[in-house]
C-alpha cells in the first residue's frame, strides 16, 4: 500500500512539475521577443510639453525600445499635446504618438487630412482634468472663473480642447468672459505662483510632475468639476461622449488634497499610429508597451494602469494590423 501511495505521490509531483514548467514556458513566451530579429530603422514619436506625462512616458518607452530593439532609432519630438499629436501622425510628421480619445474623435469628425489612415495601438491610461487655483482664491467653481485670467492650455493642445468645453458647459464664453492665457504645465504653475494668472487648466495622468513640484513650495487647491457639467459637455457633440465624470483619488497629491477626492473628468489616452506604418514594427512596439508597463510604472504612476485586457479598446480608432496580430497571439 505504501509503494502504491509513493508511486501516486511521485506521479502527482511529476504532473505538478510539468504543469509548472508549461506555465513558466508560457510566461517566457509572452515576455520574450518575437521569434526573429527585431525590426530596425527610424521612427518619430511625438510626445508633449516639458513636465507633462506624455513626454515622460515617451522618454521611458524610448528606453525600453532601445533595450529590446537596439537597431531602431527613435526621435522624440516635443509638442503642444493631443491635438498637435493627432495631426502630426495623420499627415506623416510622426509615426507614433499618444493622444486623448476626444482629440482623436474631433479630428476624425472634422474630416481633417489623413484622418482615415489613423489606427490604434493600445489604450494606455486616463487623463484627469485638473483646475488649479491658489489656496486662498475665492474661486470655488468653474462658474467663478468669469472675469478671471485663466490658462486654458497651449494652442493645439488637448488641454485647450477640453478646457474650452468645460467653460462652455458652465456658460462661460472662453473668448469673451475670461482673459484666456496660453499656458501649459511647463509655465502655468510658475505663473500662478507669481500671481500672473488666477487659475489654470491641466489634463494629464496622475500625478503630473509639474504639479508635484509646485506642491513642494506653494499652497494651491483643485476646483471641483461636478458631474452636471460633464452631462452638459455631452450635449456639445459626438466627440464629447469620451468624457466621464469621476473623482481624482486622494492619493494623487496627498499634501494638497489632504485625504479628499476631487470631482472631475477623465478621458482615455491612446497610443496611436497610421495604417501604412509597418505592421511587424507595430507588433513589436505593442509587445514592448505591454512588457515594459511595470518598469515604466515605477516612474510614471499612471502607466501602471496599462492592461492587456483593456489595451485593445482603442475607440474611436480601429487597431493597426500589427497591434491586432500581437493581441491575437496572446489571446488565451
Buried (B, 14 or more C-beta within 10 A) or exposed (E): EEEEEEEEEEEEEEEEEEEEEEEEEEEEEEEEEBEEEBBEEEBBBBBBBBBBBBBBBBBBBBBBBEEBBEEBBBEBBBBBBBBBBBBBBBBBBBBBBBBBBBBBBBBBEEEBEBBEBBBBBBBBBBBBBBBBBBEEBEBEEBEBBBEBBBBBBBEBBBBBBBBBBBBBBBEBEBEEBBEBBBBBBBBBBBBBBEEBBBBBBBBBBBBBBBBBEBBEEBEBBBBBBBBEBBEBBBEBEEBBBBBEBBBBBBEBBEEBBEEEBBBBBBBBBBBBBBEEBBBBBBBBBBBBBBBBBEBBBEEBBBBEBBBBEBBBEBBBBEBBBBBBBBBEEEEE
